[in-house]
Amino acid sequence: MPVLPLLCTLFVVGVEQTVQWRYGTAGALGLLLLSVGIKARRPAMSSAGAVVLALLVASPALSS
């Protein structure tokens, strides 16, 4: 039984759940755009996902 793919899958699911819990639907959308853009080799899509995630992470610092 391949243990490494199982561990990688569990890690990805854990990160996805943490992002959705912490940043809500916008975080899940940003993560989805980033991952689909990387897999499809579409720089515009992955950049949009990265910008969404960066804005969500930086929003508490920007609002102060």
mmCIF file of the N, C-alpha and C atoms, coordinates in Angstrom:
data_MODEL
# 
_entry.id   MODEL 
# 
loop_
_atom_site.group_PDB 
_atom_site.id 
_atom_site.type_symbol 
_atom_site.label_atom_id 
_atom_site.label_alt_id 
_atom_site.label_comp_id 
_atom_site.label_asym_id 
_atom_site.label_entity_id 
_atom_site.label_seq_id 
_atom_site.pdbx_PDB_ins_code 
_atom_site.Cartn_x 
_atom_site.Cartn_y 
_atom_site.Cartn_z 
_atom_site.occupancy 
_atom_site.B_iso_or_equiv 
_atom_site.pdbx_formal_charge 
_atom_site.auth_seq_id 
_atom_site.auth_comp_id 
_atom_site.auth_asym_id 
_atom_site.auth_atom_id 
_atom_site.pdbx_PDB_model_num 
ATOM 1   N N  . MET A 1 1  ? 0.849   -1.184 0.000   1.00 0.00 ? 1  MET A N  1 
ATOM 2   C CA . MET A 1 1  ? 0.000   0.000  0.000   1.00 0.00 ? 1  MET A CA 1 
ATOM 3   C C  . MET A 1 1  ? 0.889   1.240  0.000   1.00 0.00 ? 1  MET A C  1 
ATOM 4   N N  . PRO A 1 2  ? 0.648   2.134  -0.943  1.00 0.00 ? 2  PRO A N  1 
ATOM 5   C CA . PRO A 1 2  ? 1.471   3.340  -1.018  1.00 0.00 ? 2  PRO A CA 1 
ATOM 6   C C  . PRO A 1 2  ? 1.113   4.322  0.110   1.00 0.00 ? 2  PRO A C  1 
ATOM 7   N N  . VAL A 1 3  ? 2.016   4.481  1.026   1.00 0.00 ? 3  VAL A N  1 
ATOM 8   C CA . VAL A 1 3  ? 1.764   5.327  2.187   1.00 0.00 ? 3  VAL A CA 1 
ATOM 9   C C  . VAL A 1 3  ? 1.959   6.801  1.853   1.00 0.00 ? 3  VAL A C  1 
ATOM 10  N N  . LEU A 1 4  ? 2.946   7.112  1.013   1.00 0.00 ? 4  LEU A N  1 
ATOM 11  C CA . LEU A 1 4  ? 3.235   8.505  0.691   1.00 0.00 ? 4  LEU A CA 1 
ATOM 12  C C  . LEU A 1 4  ? 2.060   9.220  0.014   1.00 0.00 ? 4  LEU A C  1 
ATOM 13  N N  . PRO A 1 5  ? 1.418   8.632  -1.015  1.00 0.00 ? 5  PRO A N  1 
ATOM 14  C CA . PRO A 1 5  ? 0.247   9.314  -1.592  1.00 0.00 ? 5  PRO A CA 1 
ATOM 15  C C  . PRO A 1 5  ? -0.890  9.502  -0.586  1.00 0.00 ? 5  PRO A C  1 
ATOM 16  N N  . LEU A 1 6  ? -1.058  8.544  0.308   1.00 0.00 ? 6  LEU A N  1 
ATOM 17  C CA . LEU A 1 6  ? -2.102  8.668  1.327   1.00 0.00 ? 6  LEU A CA 1 
ATOM 18  C C  . LEU A 1 6  ? -1.803  9.829  2.277   1.00 0.00 ? 6  LEU A C  1 
ATOM 19  N N  . LEU A 1 7  ? -0.560  9.940  2.697   1.00 0.00 ? 7  LEU A N  1 
ATOM 20  C CA . LEU A 1 7  ? -0.170  11.050 3.580   1.00 0.00 ? 7  LEU A CA 1 
ATOM 21  C C  . LEU A 1 7  ? -0.292  12.397 2.878   1.00 0.00 ? 7  LEU A C  1 
ATOM 22  N N  . CYS A 1 8  ? 0.083   12.446 1.612   1.00 0.00 ? 8  CYS A N  1 
ATOM 23  C CA . CYS A 1 8  ? -0.044  13.693 0.851   1.00 0.00 ? 8  CYS A CA 1 
ATOM 24  C C  . CYS A 1 8  ? -1.506  14.106 0.714   1.00 0.00 ? 8  CYS A C  1 
ATOM 25  N N  . THR A 1 9  ? -2.361  13.142 0.458   1.00 0.00 ? 9  THR A N  1 
ATOM 26  C CA . THR A 1 9  ? -3.790  13.436 0.334   1.00 0.00 ? 9  THR A CA 1 
ATOM 27  C C  . THR A 1 9  ? -4.364  13.942 1.652   1.00 0.00 ? 9  THR A C  1 
ATOM 28  N N  . LEU A 1 10 ? -3.989  13.316 2.745   1.00 0.00 ? 10 LEU A N  1 
ATOM 29  C CA . LEU A 1 10 ? -4.460  13.771 4.049   1.00 0.00 ? 10 LEU A CA 1 
ATOM 30  C C  . LEU A 1 10 ? -3.957  15.177 4.365   1.00 0.00 ? 10 LEU A C  1 
ATOM 31  N N  . PHE A 1 11 ? -2.726  15.476 3.992   1.00 0.00 ? 11 PHE A N  1 
ATOM 32  C CA . PHE A 1 11 ? -2.179  16.812 4.212   1.00 0.00 ? 11 PHE A CA 1 
ATOM 33  C C  . PHE A 1 11 ? -2.941  17.856 3.409   1.00 0.00 ? 11 PHE A C  1 
ATOM 34  N N  . VAL A 1 12 ? -3.204  17.558 2.148   1.00 0.00 ? 12 VAL A N  1 
ATOM 35  C CA . VAL A 1 12 ? -3.925  18.509 1.287   1.00 0.00 ? 12 VAL A CA 1 
ATOM 36  C C  . VAL A 1 12 ? -5.335  18.749 1.808   1.00 0.00 ? 12 VAL A C  1 
ATOM 37  N N  . VAL A 1 13 ? -6.016  17.698 2.202   1.00 0.00 ? 13 VAL A N  1 
ATOM 38  C CA . VAL A 1 13 ? -7.377  17.845 2.740   1.00 0.00 ? 13 VAL A CA 1 
ATOM 39  C C  . VAL A 1 13 ? -7.348  18.653 4.036   1.00 0.00 ? 13 VAL A C  1 
ATOM 40  N N  . GLY A 1 14 ? -6.356  18.408 4.872   1.00 0.00 ? 14 GLY A N  1 
ATOM 41  C CA . GLY A 1 14 ? -6.223  19.178 6.115   1.00 0.00 ? 14 GLY A CA 1 
ATOM 42  C C  . GLY A 1 14 ? -5.983  20.652 5.871   1.00 0.00 ? 14 GLY A C  1 
ATOM 43  N N  . VAL A 1 15 ? -5.117  20.963 4.910   1.00 0.00 ? 15 VAL A N  1 
ATOM 44  C CA . VAL A 1 15 ? -4.849  22.370 4.570   1.00 0.00 ? 15 VAL A CA 1 
ATOM 45  C C  . VAL A 1 15 ? -6.106  23.023 4.007   1.00 0.00 ? 15 VAL A C  1 
ATOM 46  N N  . GLU A 1 16 ? -6.810  22.313 3.140   1.00 0.00 ? 16 GLU A N  1 
ATOM 47  C CA . GLU A 1 16 ? -8.039  22.860 2.560   1.00 0.00 ? 16 GLU A CA 1 
ATOM 48  C C  . GLU A 1 16 ? -9.081  23.151 3.634   1.00 0.00 ? 16 GLU A C  1 
ATOM 49  N N  . GLN A 1 17 ? -9.260  22.235 4.566   1.00 0.00 ? 17 GLN A N  1 
ATOM 50  C CA . GLN A 1 17 ? -10.236 22.438 5.635   1.00 0.00 ? 17 GLN A CA 1 
ATOM 51  C C  . GLN A 1 17 ? -9.831  23.594 6.552   1.00 0.00 ? 17 GLN A C  1 
ATOM 52  N N  . THR A 1 18 ? -8.539  23.716 6.822   1.00 0.00 ? 18 THR A N  1 
ATOM 53  C CA . THR A 1 18 ? -8.057  24.815 7.660   1.00 0.00 ? 18 THR A CA 1 
ATOM 54  C C  . THR A 1 18 ? -8.281  26.158 6.982   1.00 0.00 ? 18 THR A C  1 
ATOM 55  N N  . VAL A 1 19 ? -7.991  26.242 5.692   1.00 0.00 ? 19 VAL A N  1 
ATOM 56  C CA . VAL A 1 19 ? -8.199  27.495 4.960   1.00 0.00 ? 19 VAL A CA 1 
ATOM 57  C C  . VAL A 1 19 ? -9.674  27.843 4.932   1.00 0.00 ? 19 VAL A C  1 
ATOM 58  N N  . GLN A 1 20 ? -10.528 26.859 4.681   1.00 0.00 ? 20 GLN A N  1 
ATOM 59  C CA . GLN A 1 20 ? -11.963 27.142 4.634   1.00 0.00 ? 20 GLN A CA 1 
ATOM 60  C C  . GLN A 1 20 ? -12.485 27.536 6.015   1.00 0.00 ? 20 GLN A C  1 
ATOM 61  N N  . TRP A 1 21 ? -11.985 26.930 7.074   1.00 0.00 ? 21 TRP A N  1 
ATOM 62  C CA . TRP A 1 21 ? -12.427 27.284 8.426   1.00 0.00 ? 21 TRP A CA 1 
ATOM 63  C C  . TRP A 1 21 ? -11.966 28.683 8.787   1.00 0.00 ? 21 TRP A C  1 
ATOM 64  N N  . ARG A 1 22 ? -10.742 29.015 8.430   1.00 0.00 ? 22 ARG A N  1 
ATOM 65  C CA . ARG A 1 22 ? -10.169 30.300 8.838   1.00 0.00 ? 22 ARG A CA 1 
ATOM 66  C C  . ARG A 1 22 ? -10.646 31.459 7.959   1.00 0.00 ? 22 ARG A C  1 
ATOM 67  N N  . TYR A 1 23 ? -10.733 31.242 6.653   1.00 0.00 ? 23 TYR A N  1 
ATOM 68  C CA . TYR A 1 23 ? -11.026 32.332 5.718   1.00 0.00 ? 23 TYR A CA 1 
ATOM 69  C C  . TYR A 1 23 ? -12.346 32.183 4.972   1.00 0.00 ? 23 TYR A C  1 
ATOM 70  N N  . GLY A 1 24 ? -13.086 31.142 5.234   1.00 0.00 ? 24 GLY A N  1 
ATOM 71  C CA . GLY A 1 24 ? -14.417 30.987 4.661   1.00 0.00 ? 24 GLY A CA 1 
ATOM 72  C C  . GLY A 1 24 ? -14.409 30.575 3.200   1.00 0.00 ? 24 GLY A C  1 
ATOM 73  N N  . THR A 1 25 ? -15.498 30.913 2.538   1.00 0.00 ? 25 THR A N  1 
ATOM 74  C CA . THR A 1 25 ? -15.681 30.512 1.150   1.00 0.00 ? 25 THR A CA 1 
ATOM 75  C C  . THR A 1 25 ? -14.676 31.194 0.229   1.00 0.00 ? 25 THR A C  1 
ATOM 76  N N  . ALA A 1 26 ? -14.331 32.448 0.519   1.00 0.00 ? 26 ALA A N  1 
ATOM 77  C CA . ALA A 1 26 ? -13.354 33.153 -0.315  1.00 0.00 ? 26 ALA A CA 1 
ATOM 78  C C  . ALA A 1 26 ? -11.991 32.471 -0.248  1.00 0.00 ? 26 ALA A C  1 
ATOM 79  N N  . GLY A 1 27 ? -11.623 31.958 0.901   1.00 0.00 ? 27 GLY A N  1 
ATOM 80  C CA . GLY A 1 27 ? -10.367 31.231 1.033   1.00 0.00 ? 27 GLY A CA 1 
ATOM 81  C C  . GLY A 1 27 ? -10.372 29.937 0.239   1.00 0.00 ? 27 GLY A C  1 
ATOM 82  N N  . ALA A 1 28 ? -11.491 29.230 0.283   1.00 0.00 ? 28 ALA A N  1 
ATOM 83  C CA . ALA A 1 28 ? -11.609 27.990 -0.488  1.00 0.00 ? 28 ALA A CA 1 
ATOM 84  C C  . ALA A 1 28 ? -11.564 28.277 -1.980  1.00 0.00 ? 28 ALA A C  1 
ATOM 85  N N  . LEU A 1 29 ? -12.193 29.374 -2.395  1.00 0.00 ? 29 LEU A N  1 
ATOM 86  C CA . LEU A 1 29 ? -12.165 29.763 -3.805  1.00 0.00 ? 29 LEU A CA 1 
ATOM 87  C C  . LEU A 1 29 ? -10.747 30.131 -4.241  1.00 0.00 ? 29 LEU A C  1 
ATOM 88  N N  . GLY A 1 30 ? -10.039 30.884 -3.408  1.00 0.00 ? 30 GLY A N  1 
ATOM 89  C CA . GLY A 1 30 ? -8.659  31.242 -3.725  1.00 0.00 ? 30 GLY A CA 1 
ATOM 90  C C  . GLY A 1 30 ? -7.762  30.028 -3.825  1.00 0.00 ? 30 GLY A C  1 
ATOM 91  N N  . LEU A 1 31 ? -7.930  29.088 -2.899  1.00 0.00 ? 31 LEU A N  1 
ATOM 92  C CA . LEU A 1 31 ? -7.147  27.856 -2.932  1.00 0.00 ? 31 LEU A CA 1 
ATOM 93  C C  . LEU A 1 31 ? -7.491  27.027 -4.164  1.00 0.00 ? 31 LEU A C  1 
ATOM 94  N N  . LEU A 1 32 ? -8.762  26.990 -4.531  1.00 0.00 ? 32 LEU A N  1 
ATOM 95  C CA . LEU A 1 32 ? -9.187  26.261 -5.718  1.00 0.00 ? 32 LEU A CA 1 
ATOM 96  C C  . LEU A 1 32 ? -8.590  26.880 -6.975  1.00 0.00 ? 32 LEU A C  1 
ATOM 97  N N  . LEU A 1 33 ? -8.654  28.208 -7.099  1.00 0.00 ? 33 LEU A N  1 
ATOM 98  C CA . LEU A 1 33 ? -8.075  28.880 -8.259  1.00 0.00 ? 33 LEU A CA 1 
ATOM 99  C C  . LEU A 1 33 ? -6.577  28.628 -8.348  1.00 0.00 ? 33 LEU A C  1 
ATOM 100 N N  . LEU A 1 34 ? -5.907  28.698 -7.215  1.00 0.00 ? 34 LEU A N  1 
ATOM 101 C CA . LEU A 1 34 ? -4.462  28.481 -7.199  1.00 0.00 ? 34 LEU A CA 1 
ATOM 102 C C  . LEU A 1 34 ? -4.109  27.064 -7.633  1.00 0.00 ? 34 LEU A C  1 
ATOM 103 N N  . SER A 1 35 ? -4.775  26.079 -7.074  1.00 0.00 ? 35 SER A N  1 
ATOM 104 C CA . SER A 1 35 ? -4.430  24.692 -7.398  1.00 0.00 ? 35 SER A CA 1 
ATOM 105 C C  . SER A 1 35 ? -4.817  24.319 -8.829  1.00 0.00 ? 35 SER A C  1 
ATOM 106 N N  . VAL A 1 36 ? -5.970  24.769 -9.288  1.00 0.00 ? 36 VAL A N  1 
ATOM 107 C CA . VAL A 1 36 ? -6.369  24.457 -10.664 1.00 0.00 ? 36 VAL A CA 1 
ATOM 108 C C  . VAL A 1 36 ? -5.459  25.178 -11.652 1.00 0.00 ? 36 VAL A C  1 
ATOM 109 N N  . GLY A 1 37 ? -5.094  26.415 -11.348 1.00 0.00 ? 37 GLY A N  1 
ATOM 110 C CA . GLY A 1 37 ? -4.190  27.151 -12.231 1.00 0.00 ? 37 GLY A CA 1 
ATOM 111 C C  . GLY A 1 37 ? -2.825  26.512 -12.334 1.00 0.00 ? 37 GLY A C  1 
ATOM 112 N N  . ILE A 1 38 ? -2.324  25.968 -11.228 1.00 0.00 ? 38 ILE A N  1 
ATOM 113 C CA . ILE A 1 38 ? -1.025  25.301 -11.262 1.00 0.00 ? 38 ILE A CA 1 
ATOM 114 C C  . ILE A 1 38 ? -1.111  24.004 -12.053 1.00 0.00 ? 38 ILE A C  1 
ATOM 115 N N  . LYS A 1 39 ? -2.167  23.227 -11.826 1.00 0.00 ? 39 LYS A N  1 
ATOM 116 C CA . LYS A 1 39 ? -2.293  21.945 -12.534 1.00 0.00 ? 39 LYS A CA 1 
ATOM 117 C C  . LYS A 1 39 ? -2.550  22.147 -14.026 1.00 0.00 ? 39 LYS A C  1 
ATOM 118 N N  . ALA A 1 40 ? -3.306  23.185 -14.380 1.00 0.00 ? 40 ALA A N  1 
ATOM 119 C CA . ALA A 1 40 ? -3.622  23.439 -15.787 1.00 0.00 ? 40 ALA A CA 1 
ATOM 120 C C  . ALA A 1 40 ? -2.560  24.306 -16.462 1.00 0.00 ? 40 ALA A C  1 
ATOM 121 N N  . ARG A 1 41 ? -1.555  24.728 -15.705 1.00 0.00 ? 41 ARG A N  1 
ATOM 122 C CA . ARG A 1 41 ? -0.490  25.600 -16.213 1.00 0.00 ? 41 ARG A CA 1 
ATOM 123 C C  . ARG A 1 41 ? -1.055  26.879 -16.814 1.00 0.00 ? 41 ARG A C  1 
ATOM 124 N N  . ARG A 1 42 ? -1.966  27.484 -16.052 1.00 0.00 ? 42 ARG A N  1 
ATOM 125 C CA . ARG A 1 42 ? -2.573  28.763 -16.446 1.00 0.00 ? 42 ARG A CA 1 
ATOM 126 C C  . ARG A 1 42 ? -2.125  29.817 -15.446 1.00 0.00 ? 42 ARG A C  1 
ATOM 127 N N  . PRO A 1 43 ? -1.136  30.618 -15.808 1.00 0.00 ? 43 PRO A N  1 
ATOM 128 C CA . PRO A 1 43 ? -0.587  31.577 -14.848 1.00 0.00 ? 43 PRO A CA 1 
ATOM 129 C C  . PRO A 1 43 ? -1.593  32.621 -14.375 1.00 0.00 ? 43 PRO A C  1 
ATOM 130 N N  . ALA A 1 44 ? -2.516  33.019 -15.219 1.00 0.00 ? 44 ALA A N  1 
ATOM 131 C CA . ALA A 1 44 ? -3.497  34.018 -14.811 1.00 0.00 ? 44 ALA A CA 1 
ATOM 132 C C  . ALA A 1 44 ? -4.412  33.472 -13.712 1.00 0.00 ? 44 ALA A C  1 
ATOM 133 N N  . MET A 1 45 ? -4.809  32.226 -13.847 1.00 0.00 ? 45 MET A N  1 
ATOM 134 C CA . MET A 1 45 ? -5.704  31.627 -12.861 1.00 0.00 ? 45 MET A CA 1 
ATOM 135 C C  . MET A 1 45 ? -4.979  31.409 -11.531 1.00 0.00 ? 45 MET A C  1 
ATOM 136 N N  . SER A 1 46 ? -3.756  30.917 -11.604 1.00 0.00 ? 46 SER A N  1 
ATOM 137 C CA . SER A 1 46 ? -3.020  30.702 -10.356 1.00 0.00 ? 46 SER A CA 1 
ATOM 138 C C  . SER A 1 46 ? -2.651  32.023 -9.699  1.00 0.00 ? 46 SER A C  1 
ATOM 139 N N  . SER A 1 47 ? -2.391  33.050 -10.494 1.00 0.00 ? 47 SER A N  1 
ATOM 140 C CA . SER A 1 47 ? -2.104  34.365 -9.922  1.00 0.00 ? 47 SER A CA 1 
ATOM 141 C C  . SER A 1 47 ? -3.331  34.956 -9.244  1.00 0.00 ? 47 SER A C  1 
ATOM 142 N N  . ALA A 1 48 ? -4.492  34.755 -9.839  1.00 0.00 ? 48 ALA A N  1 
ATOM 143 C CA . ALA A 1 48 ? -5.729  35.251 -9.225  1.00 0.00 ? 48 ALA A CA 1 
ATOM 144 C C  . ALA A 1 48 ? -5.975  34.557 -7.882  1.00 0.00 ? 48 ALA A C  1 
ATOM 145 N N  . GLY A 1 49 ? -5.744  33.268 -7.831  1.00 0.00 ? 49 GLY A N  1 
ATOM 146 C CA . GLY A 1 49 ? -5.907  32.543 -6.572  1.00 0.00 ? 49 GLY A CA 1 
ATOM 147 C C  . GLY A 1 49 ? -4.911  33.004 -5.521  1.00 0.00 ? 49 GLY A C  1 
ATOM 148 N N  . ALA A 1 50 ? -3.677  33.254 -5.943  1.00 0.00 ? 50 ALA A N  1 
ATOM 149 C CA . ALA A 1 50 ? -2.657  33.727 -5.003  1.00 0.00 ? 50 ALA A CA 1 
ATOM 150 C C  . ALA A 1 50 ? -2.994  35.115 -4.482  1.00 0.00 ? 50 ALA A C  1 
ATOM 151 N N  . VAL A 1 51 ? -3.529  35.970 -5.332  1.00 0.00 ? 51 VAL A N  1 
ATOM 152 C CA . VAL A 1 51 ? -3.911  37.322 -4.903  1.00 0.00 ? 51 VAL A CA 1 
ATOM 153 C C  . VAL A 1 51 ? -5.070  37.258 -3.918  1.00 0.00 ? 51 VAL A C  1 
ATOM 154 N N  . VAL A 1 52 ? -6.052  36.402 -4.173  1.00 0.00 ? 52 VAL A N  1 
ATOM 155 C CA . VAL A 1 52 ? -7.184  36.261 -3.248  1.00 0.00 ? 52 VAL A CA 1 
ATOM 156 C C  . VAL A 1 52 ? -6.696  35.804 -1.877  1.00 0.00 ? 52 VAL A C  1 
ATOM 157 N N  . LEU A 1 53 ? -5.829  34.791 -1.868  1.00 0.00 ? 53 LEU A N  1 
ATOM 158 C CA . LEU A 1 53 ? -5.310  34.306 -0.591  1.00 0.00 ? 53 LEU A CA 1 
ATOM 159 C C  . LEU A 1 53 ? -4.456  35.361 0.109   1.00 0.00 ? 53 LEU A C  1 
ATOM 160 N N  . ALA A 1 54 ? -3.655  36.096 -0.656  1.00 0.00 ? 54 ALA A N  1 
ATOM 161 C CA . ALA A 1 54 ? -2.812  37.136 -0.053  1.00 0.00 ? 54 ALA A CA 1 
ATOM 162 C C  . ALA A 1 54 ? -3.670  38.257 0.548   1.00 0.00 ? 54 ALA A C  1 
ATOM 163 N N  . LEU A 1 55 ? -4.742  38.633 -0.136  1.00 0.00 ? 55 LEU A N  1 
ATOM 164 C CA . LEU A 1 55 ? -5.625  39.668 0.405   1.00 0.00 ? 55 LEU A CA 1 
ATOM 165 C C  . LEU A 1 55 ? -6.337  39.194 1.663   1.00 0.00 ? 55 LEU A C  1 
ATOM 166 N N  . LEU A 1 56 ? -6.731  37.940 1.700   1.00 0.00 ? 56 LEU A N  1 
ATOM 167 C CA . LEU A 1 56 ? -7.382  37.415 2.897   1.00 0.00 ? 56 LEU A CA 1 
ATOM 168 C C  . LEU A 1 56 ? -6.429  37.359 4.087   1.00 0.00 ? 56 LEU A C  1 
ATOM 169 N N  . VAL A 1 57 ? -5.186  36.972 3.822   1.00 0.00 ? 57 VAL A N  1 
ATOM 170 C CA . VAL A 1 57 ? -4.212  36.876 4.900   1.00 0.00 ? 57 VAL A CA 1 
ATOM 171 C C  . VAL A 1 57 ? -3.811  38.272 5.388   1.00 0.00 ? 57 VAL A C  1 
ATOM 172 N N  . ALA A 1 58 ? -3.681  39.223 4.472   1.00 0.00 ? 58 ALA A N  1 
ATOM 173 C CA . ALA A 1 58 ? -3.220  40.559 4.827   1.00 0.00 ? 58 ALA A CA 1 
ATOM 174 C C  . ALA A 1 58 ? -4.339  41.492 5.277   1.00 0.00 ? 58 ALA A C  1 
ATOM 175 N N  . SER A 1 59 ? -5.589  41.096 5.166   1.00 0.00 ? 59 SER A N  1 
ATOM 176 C CA . SER A 1 59 ? -6.691  41.998 5.494   1.00 0.00 ? 59 SER A CA 1 
ATOM 177 C C  . SER A 1 59 ? -6.679  42.500 6.945   1.00 0.00 ? 59 SER A C  1 
ATOM 178 N N  . PRO A 1 60 ? -6.321  41.692 7.959   1.00 0.00 ? 60 PRO A N  1 
ATOM 179 C CA . PRO A 1 60 ? -6.272  42.259 9.305   1.00 0.00 ? 60 PRO A CA 1 
ATOM 180 C C  . PRO A 1 60 ? -5.213  43.345 9.457   1.00 0.00 ? 60 PRO A C  1 
ATOM 181 N N  . ALA A 1 61 ? -4.093  43.201 8.776   1.00 0.00 ? 61 ALA A N  1 
ATOM 182 C CA . ALA A 1 61 ? -3.031  44.201 8.870   1.00 0.00 ? 61 ALA A CA 1 
ATOM 183 C C  . ALA A 1 61 ? -3.399  45.462 8.098   1.00 0.00 ? 61 ALA A C  1 
ATOM 184 N N  . LEU A 1 62 ? -4.146  45.303 7.016   1.00 0.00 ? 62 LEU A N  1 
ATOM 185 C CA . LEU A 1 62 ? -4.507  46.463 6.207   1.00 0.00 ? 62 LEU A CA 1 
ATOM 186 C C  . LEU A 1 62 ? -5.634  47.281 6.839   1.00 0.00 ? 62 LEU A C  1 
ATOM 187 N N  . SER A 1 63 ? -6.475  46.645 7.630   1.00 0.00 ? 63 SER A N  1 
ATOM 188 C CA . SER A 1 63 ? -7.604  47.364 8.221   1.00 0.00 ? 63 SER A CA 1 
ATOM 189 C C  . SER A 1 63 ? -7.234  48.110 9.490   1.00 0.00 ? 63 SER A C  1 
ATOM 190 N N  . SER A 1 64 ? -6.058  47.870 10.039  1.00 0.00 ? 64 SER A N  1 
ATOM 191 C CA . SER A 1 64 ? -5.659  48.533 11.288  1.00 0.00 ? 64 SER A CA 1 
ATOM 192 C C  . SER A 1 64 ? -5.219  49.945 11.060  1.00 0.00 ? 64 SER A C  1 
# 
